[in-house]
Amino acid sequence: MVSAIEHITEIHQFYGAFMGPRFARKHVGWYFESMQLDRIFRSQFNALQTANEQLDFLNELSLSLKAKVA
């Protein structure tokens, strides 16, 4: 998940505050699909409007997934 967060951060930096979150939604959808995460996570992520909201969500999800594995 760390590499996904880094990738999304780079998308935000490259595309900027307006387009970055929009491009990030597409990429995160692919990440969630490959991780076989429930669609509810994708729906929640797609509702987020800013880069900070998206990164906070991904960081919290990452911590939650790590806790389940441990």
Gaussian input, Z-matrix of N, CA and C with variables (Angstrom, degrees):
# hf/3-21g

backbone

0 1
 N
 C     1     B1
 C     2     B2     1     A1
 N     3     B3     2     A2     1     D1
 C     4     B4     3     A3     2     D2
 C     5     B5     4     A4     3     D3
 N     6     B6     5     A5     4     D4
 C     7     B7     6     A6     5     D5
 C     8     B8     7     A7     6     D6
 N     9     B9     8     A8     7     D7
 C    10    B10     9     A9     8     D8
 C    11    B11    10    A10     9     D9
 N    12    B12    11    A11    10    D10
 C    13    B13    12    A12    11    D11
 C    14    B14    13    A13    12    D12
 N    15    B15    14    A14    13    D13
 C    16    B16    15    A15    14    D14
 C    17    B17    16    A16    15    D15
 N    18    B18    17    A17    16    D16
 C    19    B19    18    A18    17    D17
 C    20    B20    19    A19    18    D18
 N    21    B21    20    A20    19    D19
 C    22    B22    21    A21    20    D20
 C    23    B23    22    A22    21    D21
 N    24    B24    23    A23    22    D22
 C    25    B25    24    A24    23    D23
 C    26    B26    25    A25    24    D24
 N    27    B27    26    A26    25    D25
 C    28    B28    27    A27    26    D26
 C    29    B29    28    A28    27    D27
 N    30    B30    29    A29    28    D28
 C    31    B31    30    A30    29    D29
 C    32    B32    31    A31    30    D30
 N    33    B33    32    A32    31    D31
 C    34    B34    33    A33    32    D32
 C    35    B35    34    A34    33    D33
 N    36    B36    35    A35    34    D34
 C    37    B37    36    A36    35    D35
 C    38    B38    37    A37    36    D36
 N    39    B39    38    A38    37    D37
 C    40    B40    39    A39    38    D38
 C    41    B41    40    A40    39    D39
 N    42    B42    41    A41    40    D40
 C    43    B43    42    A42    41    D41
 C    44    B44    43    A43    42    D42
 N    45    B45    44    A44    43    D43
 C    46    B46    45    A45    44    D44
 C    47    B47    46    A46    45    D45
 N    48    B48    47    A47    46    D46
 C    49    B49    48    A48    47    D47
 C    50    B50    49    A49    48    D48
 N    51    B51    50    A50    49    D49
 C    52    B52    51    A51    50    D50
 C    53    B53    52    A52    51    D51
 N    54    B54    53    A53    52    D52
 C    55    B55    54    A54    53    D53
 C    56    B56    55    A55    54    D54
 N    57    B57    56    A56    55    D55
 C    58    B58    57    A57    56    D56
 C    59    B59    58    A58    57    D57
 N    60    B60    59    A59    58    D58
 C    61    B61    60    A60    59    D59
 C    62    B62    61    A61    60    D60
 N    63    B63    62    A62    61    D61
 C    64    B64    63    A63    62    D62
 C    65    B65    64    A64    63    D63
 N    66    B66    65    A65    64    D64
 C    67    B67    66    A66    65    D65
 C    68    B68    67    A67    66    D66
 N    69    B69    68    A68    67    D67
 C    70    B70    69    A69    68    D68
 C    71    B71    70    A70    69    D69
 N    72    B72    71    A71    70    D70
 C    73    B73    72    A72    71    D71
 C    74    B74    73    A73    72    D72
 N    75    B75    74    A74    73    D73
 C    76    B76    75    A75    74    D74
 C    77    B77    76    A76    75    D75
 N    78    B78    77    A77    76    D76
 C    79    B79    78    A78    77    D77
 C    80    B80    79    A79    78    D78
 N    81    B81    80    A80    79    D79
 C    82    B82    81    A81    80    D80
 C    83    B83    82    A82    81    D81
 N    84    B84    83    A83    82    D82
 C    85    B85    84    A84    83    D83
 C    86    B86    85    A85    84    D84
 N    87    B87    86    A86    85    D85
 C    88    B88    87    A87    86    D86
 C    89    B89    88    A88    87    D87
 N    90    B90    89    A89    88    D88
 C    91    B91    90    A90    89    D89
 C    92    B92    91    A91    90    D90
 N    93    B93    92    A92    91    D91
 C    94    B94    93    A93    92    D92
 C    95    B95    94    A94    93    D93
 N    96    B96    95    A95    94    D94
 C    97    B97    96    A96    95    D95
 C    98    B98    97    A97    96    D96
 N    99    B99    98    A98    97    D97
 C   100   B100    99    A99    98    D98
 C   101   B101   100   A100    99    D99
 N   102   B102   101   A101   100   D100
 C   103   B103   102   A102   101   D101
 C   104   B104   103   A103   102   D102
 N   105   B105   104   A104   103   D103
 C   106   B106   105   A105   104   D104
 C   107   B107   106   A106   105   D105
 N   108   B108   107   A107   106   D106
 C   109   B109   108   A108   107   D107
 C   110   B110   109   A109   108   D108
 N   111   B111   110   A110   109   D109
 C   112   B112   111   A111   110   D110
 C   113   B113   112   A112   111   D111
 N   114   B114   113   A113   112   D112
 C   115   B115   114   A114   113   D113
 C   116   B116   115   A115   114   D114
 N   117   B117   116   A116   115   D115
 C   118   B118   117   A117   116   D116
 C   119   B119   118   A118   117   D117
 N   120   B120   119   A119   118   D118
 C   121   B121   120   A120   119   D119
 C   122   B122   121   A121   120   D120
 N   123   B123   122   A122   121   D121
 C   124   B124   123   A123   122   D122
 C   125   B125   124   A124   123   D123
 N   126   B126   125   A125   124   D124
 C   127   B127   126   A126   125   D125
 C   128   B128   127   A127   126   D126
 N   129   B129   128   A128   127   D127
 C   130   B130   129   A129   128   D128
 C   131   B131   130   A130   129   D129
 N   132   B132   131   A131   130   D130
 C   133   B133   132   A132   131   D131
 C   134   B134   133   A133   132   D132
 N   135   B135   134   A134   133   D133
 C   136   B136   135   A135   134   D134
 C   137   B137   136   A136   135   D135
 N   138   B138   137   A137   136   D136
 C   139   B139   138   A138   137   D137
 C   140   B140   139   A139   138   D138
 N   141   B141   140   A140   139   D139
 C   142   B142   141   A141   140   D140
 C   143   B143   142   A142   141   D141
 N   144   B144   143   A143   142   D142
 C   145   B145   144   A144   143   D143
 C   146   B146   145   A145   144   D144
 N   147   B147   146   A146   145   D145
 C   148   B148   147   A147   146   D146
 C   149   B149   148   A148   147   D147
 N   150   B150   149   A149   148   D148
 C   151   B151   150   A150   149   D149
 C   152   B152   151   A151   150   D150
 N   153   B153   152   A152   151   D151
 C   154   B154   153   A153   152   D152
 C   155   B155   154   A154   153   D153
 N   156   B156   155   A155   154   D154
 C   157   B157   156   A156   155   D155
 C   158   B158   157   A157   156   D156
 N   159   B159   158   A158   157   D157
 C   160   B160   159   A159   158   D158
 C   161   B161   160   A160   159   D159
 N   162   B162   161   A161   160   D160
 C   163   B163   162   A162   161   D161
 C   164   B164   163   A163   162   D162
 N   165   B165   164   A164   163   D163
 C   166   B166   165   A165   164   D164
 C   167   B167   166   A166   165   D165
 N   168   B168   167   A167   166   D166
 C   169   B169   168   A168   167   D167
 C   170   B170   169   A169   168   D168
 N   171   B171   170   A170   169   D169
 C   172   B172   171   A171   170   D170
 C   173   B173   172   A172   171   D171
 N   174   B174   173   A173   172   D172
 C   175   B175   174   A174   173   D173
 C   176   B176   175   A175   174   D174
 N   177   B177   176   A176   175   D175
 C   178   B178   177   A177   176   D176
 C   179   B179   178   A178   177   D177
 N   180   B180   179   A179   178   D178
 C   181   B181   180   A180   179   D179
 C   182   B182   181   A181   180   D180
 N   183   B183   182   A182   181   D181
 C   184   B184   183   A183   182   D182
 C   185   B185   184   A184   183   D183
 N   186   B186   185   A185   184   D184
 C   187   B187   186   A186   185   D185
 C   188   B188   187   A187   186   D186
 N   189   B189   188   A188   187   D187
 C   190   B190   189   A189   188   D188
 C   191   B191   190   A190   189   D189
 N   192   B192   191   A191   190   D190
 C   193   B193   192   A192   191   D191
 C   194   B194   193   A193   192   D192
 N   195   B195   194   A194   193   D193
 C   196   B196   195   A195   194   D194
 C   197   B197   196   A196   195   D195
 N   198   B198   197   A197   196   D196
 C   199   B199   198   A198   197   D197
 C   200   B200   199   A199   198   D198
 N   201   B201   200   A200   199   D199
 C   202   B202   201   A201   200   D200
 C   203   B203   202   A202   201   D201
 N   204   B204   203   A203   202   D202
 C   205   B205   204   A204   203   D203
 C   206   B206   205   A205   204   D204
 N   207   B207   206   A206   205   D205
 C   208   B208   207   A207   206   D206
 C   209   B209   208   A208   207   D207

   B1=1.4512
   B2=1.5274
   B3=1.3342
   B4=1.4621
   B5=1.5245
   B6=1.3300
   B7=1.4625
   B8=1.5277
   B9=1.3280
   B10=1.4625
   B11=1.5261
   B12=1.3197
   B13=1.4644
   B14=1.5230
   B15=1.3268
   B16=1.4659
   B17=1.5273
   B18=1.3280
   B19=1.4605
   B20=1.5277
   B21=1.3148
   B22=1.4612
   B23=1.5282
   B24=1.3187
   B25=1.4709
   B26=1.5249
   B27=1.3283
   B28=1.4676
   B29=1.5251
   B30=1.3185
   B31=1.4697
   B32=1.5243
   B33=1.3298
   B34=1.4701
   B35=1.5253
   B36=1.3194
   B37=1.4621
   B38=1.5214
   B39=1.3181
   B40=1.4589
   B41=1.5303
   B42=1.3393
   B43=1.4601
   B44=1.5229
   B45=1.3226
   B46=1.4568
   B47=1.5204
   B48=1.3257
   B49=1.4655
   B50=1.5292
   B51=1.3211
   B52=1.4628
   B53=1.5234
   B54=1.3323
   B55=1.4644
   B56=1.5247
   B57=1.3268
   B58=1.4634
   B59=1.5177
   B60=1.3331
   B61=1.4663
   B62=1.5326
   B63=1.3077
   B64=1.4645
   B65=1.5301
   B66=1.3414
   B67=1.4621
   B68=1.5272
   B69=1.3122
   B70=1.4663
   B71=1.5256
   B72=1.3160
   B73=1.4720
   B74=1.5273
   B75=1.3252
   B76=1.4604
   B77=1.5264
   B78=1.3117
   B79=1.4642
   B80=1.5267
   B81=1.3074
   B82=1.4647
   B83=1.5283
   B84=1.3002
   B85=1.4654
   B86=1.5171
   B87=1.3232
   B88=1.4711
   B89=1.5249
   B90=1.3252
   B91=1.4706
   B92=1.5291
   B93=1.3211
   B94=1.4641
   B95=1.5280
   B96=1.3272
   B97=1.4642
   B98=1.5306
   B99=1.3220
   B100=1.4677
   B101=1.5295
   B102=1.3364
   B103=1.4667
   B104=1.5323
   B105=1.3239
   B106=1.4625
   B107=1.5293
   B108=1.3232
   B109=1.4655
   B110=1.5247
   B111=1.2939
   B112=1.4512
   B113=1.5320
   B114=1.3157
   B115=1.4709
   B116=1.5315
   B117=1.3086
   B118=1.4687
   B119=1.5232
   B120=1.3362
   B121=1.4605
   B122=1.5261
   B123=1.3174
   B124=1.4625
   B125=1.5280
   B126=1.3111
   B127=1.4687
   B128=1.5217
   B129=1.3235
   B130=1.4651
   B131=1.5245
   B132=1.3273
   B133=1.4609
   B134=1.5266
   B135=1.3162
   B136=1.4607
   B137=1.5240
   B138=1.3123
   B139=1.4670
   B140=1.5250
   B141=1.3231
   B142=1.4651
   B143=1.5243
   B144=1.3249
   B145=1.4594
   B146=1.5251
   B147=1.3178
   B148=1.4653
   B149=1.5229
   B150=1.3221
   B151=1.4622
   B152=1.5242
   B153=1.3189
   B154=1.4704
   B155=1.5217
   B156=1.3184
   B157=1.4666
   B158=1.5242
   B159=1.3261
   B160=1.4598
   B161=1.5259
   B162=1.3174
   B163=1.4666
   B164=1.5243
   B165=1.3169
   B166=1.4721
   B167=1.5281
   B168=1.3150
   B169=1.4644
   B170=1.5253
   B171=1.3368
   B172=1.4649
   B173=1.5234
   B174=1.3179
   B175=1.4672
   B176=1.5261
   B177=1.3212
   B178=1.4691
   B179=1.5267
   B180=1.3218
   B181=1.4617
   B182=1.5259
   B183=1.3205
   B184=1.4624
   B185=1.5242
   B186=1.3251
   B187=1.4711
   B188=1.5239
   B189=1.3123
   B190=1.4612
   B191=1.5288
   B192=1.3247
   B193=1.4638
   B194=1.5245
   B195=1.3321
   B196=1.4671
   B197=1.5204
   B198=1.3234
   B199=1.4661
   B200=1.5278
   B201=1.3254
   B202=1.4635
   B203=1.5228
   B204=1.3360
   B205=1.4613
   B206=1.5178
   B207=1.3230
   B208=1.4766
   B209=1.5020
   A1=110.71
   A2=116.87
   A3=120.22
   A4=110.38
   A5=117.44
   A6=119.38
   A7=111.00
   A8=117.68
   A9=120.81
   A10=110.40
   A11=116.76
   A12=120.83
   A13=110.34
   A14=116.81
   A15=120.20
   A16=110.38
   A17=116.73
   A18=121.19
   A19=111.16
   A20=117.03
   A21=120.87
   A22=110.72
   A23=117.25
   A24=120.90
   A25=110.04
   A26=116.73
   A27=120.77
   A28=111.37
   A29=117.28
   A30=120.60
   A31=109.93
   A32=116.74
   A33=120.43
   A34=110.90
   A35=116.52
   A36=120.31
   A37=111.24
   A38=117.03
   A39=120.89
   A40=112.05
   A41=116.71
   A42=120.64
   A43=114.25
   A44=117.15
   A45=119.92
   A46=113.71
   A47=113.80
   A48=121.63
   A49=113.20
   A50=117.81
   A51=119.48
   A52=112.13
   A53=117.26
   A54=120.67
   A55=113.32
   A56=118.02
   A57=121.18
   A58=113.80
   A59=118.38
   A60=119.07
   A61=113.50
   A62=117.23
   A63=119.96
   A64=110.97
   A65=116.30
   A66=119.45
   A67=110.80
   A68=116.95
   A69=121.26
   A70=110.94
   A71=117.80
   A72=120.96
   A73=111.03
   A74=115.68
   A75=120.19
   A76=110.52
   A77=116.52
   A78=120.95
   A79=111.70
   A80=116.70
   A81=119.82
   A82=110.07
   A83=117.44
   A84=120.20
   A85=111.23
   A86=116.25
   A87=120.18
   A88=110.80
   A89=116.51
   A90=119.59
   A91=110.68
   A92=116.36
   A93=120.34
   A94=110.72
   A95=115.96
   A96=119.83
   A97=110.97
   A98=117.06
   A99=120.24
   A100=111.71
   A101=116.57
   A102=120.85
   A103=111.53
   A104=116.23
   A105=123.60
   A106=112.07
   A107=115.07
   A108=120.32
   A109=109.61
   A110=115.80
   A111=122.48
   A112=110.51
   A113=116.52
   A114=121.58
   A115=113.22
   A116=117.04
   A117=119.73
   A118=110.71
   A119=117.48
   A120=120.43
   A121=110.44
   A122=116.05
   A123=119.70
   A124=110.28
   A125=117.01
   A126=120.59
   A127=111.29
   A128=116.14
   A129=120.14
   A130=110.57
   A131=116.68
   A132=120.26
   A133=110.73
   A134=117.01
   A135=120.63
   A136=112.95
   A137=117.73
   A138=121.14
   A139=112.21
   A140=117.31
   A141=121.06
   A142=110.12
   A143=116.39
   A144=121.08
   A145=114.89
   A146=118.03
   A147=119.65
   A148=111.20
   A149=114.49
   A150=120.83
   A151=110.75
   A152=117.09
   A153=120.17
   A154=111.71
   A155=117.07
   A156=120.17
   A157=110.66
   A158=115.90
   A159=120.04
   A160=111.55
   A161=116.95
   A162=119.98
   A163=111.40
   A164=117.21
   A165=120.23
   A166=110.37
   A167=116.44
   A168=121.55
   A169=110.56
   A170=116.59
   A171=120.21
   A172=111.77
   A173=117.00
   A174=119.97
   A175=111.30
   A176=117.28
   A177=120.80
   A178=111.04
   A179=116.41
   A180=120.47
   A181=110.50
   A182=116.16
   A183=120.75
   A184=111.20
   A185=116.63
   A186=120.41
   A187=111.22
   A188=116.42
   A189=121.03
   A190=111.05
   A191=116.54
   A192=120.15
   A193=111.32
   A194=116.49
   A195=120.20
   A196=110.79
   A197=117.13
   A198=121.42
   A199=110.84
   A200=116.88
   A201=120.39
   A202=111.61
   A203=116.41
   A204=121.12
   A205=110.62
   A206=116.21
   A207=120.72
   A208=113.30
   D1=-26.80
   D2=-178.93
   D3=-61.82
   D4=-43.30
   D5=-179.95
   D6=-65.80
   D7=-33.46
   D8=176.68
   D9=-64.92
   D10=-42.65
   D11=179.20
   D12=-64.30
   D13=-41.49
   D14=177.54
   D15=-62.99
   D16=-42.14
   D17=179.30
   D18=-62.11
   D19=-44.87
   D20=-179.91
   D21=-66.16
   D22=-37.31
   D23=175.59
   D24=-60.09
   D25=-43.11
   D26=178.82
   D27=-65.34
   D28=-38.26
   D29=176.59
   D30=-61.24
   D31=-45.30
   D32=178.55
   D33=-60.09
   D34=-44.14
   D35=-178.62
   D36=-65.90
   D37=-41.03
   D38=-176.41
   D39=-71.96
   D40=-46.57
   D41=-173.74
   D42=-91.28
   D43=-13.97
   D44=176.42
   D45=90.09
   D46=178.52
   D47=-171.73
   D48=-67.11
   D49=-30.10
   D50=-177.58
   D51=-87.01
   D52=-53.40
   D53=-176.01
   D54=-83.71
   D55=-27.16
   D56=-177.91
   D57=-54.05
   D58=-52.95
   D59=178.96
   D60=-60.51
   D61=-30.83
   D62=179.58
   D63=-69.88
   D64=-45.35
   D65=176.63
   D66=-66.04
   D67=-35.15
   D68=-179.00
   D69=-62.15
   D70=-36.18
   D71=-179.05
   D72=-57.41
   D73=-43.60
   D74=-179.32
   D75=-63.37
   D76=-47.34
   D77=-177.39
   D78=-67.21
   D79=-41.69
   D80=179.19
   D81=-65.01
   D82=-35.72
   D83=175.49
   D84=-57.32
   D85=-41.16
   D86=177.99
   D87=-67.45
   D88=-41.30
   D89=177.68
   D90=-61.03
   D91=-47.38
   D92=-178.44
   D93=-62.39
   D94=-40.29
   D95=178.97
   D96=-63.14
   D97=-44.90
   D98=-179.30
   D99=-67.02
   D100=-27.34
   D101=178.39
   D102=-88.21
   D103=-1.03
   D104=-179.19
   D105=55.98
   D106=41.44
   D107=176.39
   D108=-82.24
   D109=150.49
   D110=179.92
   D111=-58.99
   D112=146.40
   D113=-178.96
   D114=-60.81
   D115=-21.63
   D116=179.86
   D117=-60.79
   D118=-34.52
   D119=178.31
   D120=-64.77
   D121=-41.31
   D122=178.91
   D123=-64.94
   D124=-42.57
   D125=178.47
   D126=-61.62
   D127=-43.82
   D128=178.64
   D129=-63.59
   D130=-43.91
   D131=-179.56
   D132=-63.76
   D133=-42.86
   D134=-177.72
   D135=-65.40
   D136=-19.81
   D137=178.28
   D138=-79.90
   D139=-13.58
   D140=-177.54
   D141=-77.08
   D142=140.63
   D143=-172.36
   D144=-103.98
   D145=-24.62
   D146=-174.31
   D147=-118.60
   D148=160.70
   D149=177.33
   D150=-59.98
   D151=-42.93
   D152=-179.63
   D153=-62.44
   D154=-42.35
   D155=177.61
   D156=-61.37
   D157=-43.08
   D158=-179.71
   D159=-64.30
   D160=-44.86
   D161=-179.02
   D162=-67.80
   D163=-38.83
   D164=175.68
   D165=-59.92
   D166=-44.64
   D167=179.37
   D168=-60.27
   D169=-47.21
   D170=-178.71
   D171=-65.21
   D172=-39.63
   D173=178.17
   D174=-64.86
   D175=-42.64
   D176=178.19
   D177=-65.22
   D178=-41.01
   D179=178.09
   D180=-63.80
   D181=-41.61
   D182=178.61
   D183=-60.33
   D184=-45.52
   D185=178.16
   D186=-62.69
   D187=-40.48
   D188=179.57
   D189=-64.01
   D190=-42.66
   D191=179.56
   D192=-66.79
   D193=-38.55
   D194=177.76
   D195=-64.13
   D196=-39.14
   D197=-179.67
   D198=-65.60
   D199=-35.44
   D200=179.62
   D201=-70.02
   D202=-31.87
   D203=-179.49
   D204=-76.15
   D205=-35.41
   D206=-176.14
   D207=-72.43

